[in-house]
Amino acid sequence: MPNLNARALRWNMTDAERRLWALLRRKQLQGYRFRRQHTVEPYIVDFYCMAEKLAVELDGSQHYDAAAIAYDARRTAFLARHGIRVLRFPNADVFRRPDDMVDLIARALQGEAF
C-alpha cells in the first residue's frame, strides 16, 4: 500500500520542490529517473534516483534550528546505512543557482564524491 503521507506531499509540494521537479522529471537529467517524495521507511525523501541510490533534499528555514539539524543528521545516517547518498540544498538555491544544483546532482549521479 502506498504511503499516504508521501502521496499528500506530492500533491502539496513547495515552490522550491516544484521548481526542482521541473528540472528532474521525465529523465531530463542524463536519462536518470527520479521519484518525488519517495518513501524509505520510516522517512520520505524529497527526490530519489533508485538507479544510483541518490536522495536530493531541499531544506527550508525549518531545517536550521538545533533540533532539526540533529534530526536531519540521524536521518542522513539512516539513509547512509542503507547505501543511499544524500545531497542537501537550501530552498533558495533552486531559485538562485539552479544550473549549479543540476550540475552537482549530475556529478553525484556519475559517482563523484560530494
C-alpha positions, 0 to 999 in steps of 0.5 A: 500500500502506498504511503499516504503521507508521501502521496499528500506531499506530492500533491502539496509540494513547495515552490522550491520542490516544484521548481526542482521537479521541473528540472528532474522529471521525465529523465531530463537529467542524463536519462536518470529517473527520479521519484518525488517524495519517495518513501524509505521507511520510516522517512520520505525523501524529497527526490530519489534516483533508485538507479544510483541510490541518490536522495536530493533534499531541499531544506527550508528555514525549518531545517536550521534550528538545533533540533532539526539539524540533529534530526536531519543528521540521524536521518542522513545516517539512516539513509547512509546505512542503507547505501543511499547518498544524500545531497542537501540544498537550501530552498533558495538555491533552486531559485538562485543557482539552479544550473549549479544544483543540476550540475552537482546532482549530475556529478553525484549521479556519475559517482563523484564524491560530494 
